Amino acid sequence: METPPLVTPPVVTPVRVVIAVCLIAPFVAMLWVGSYAKVDPAFIGIPFFYWYQMLWVFISTALTMIAYKLWNRDQRARKSQREGASA
């Protein structure tokens, strides 16, 4: 008797695209210096150049946490799918 072939889920999924965007966005934002290389608008006396970069520290943290949670959820789903397929 022949065993059925294992069906593996696709490597590139919408969830993984969201994870990639979450991880790439801070790099694009910081490498595009022309978008924030200015003084105005100042925030509580801090030039835009500085507070924009500091804001991205917090945004990057949030995006990394989102990517981590999505990755864990994706891995758990794949593991349960593998275990369900082998049973």
Salt bridges, closest charged atoms under 4 A:
ASP74 OD2 - ARG16 NE 2.95
ASP74 OD2 - ARG78 NE 3.32
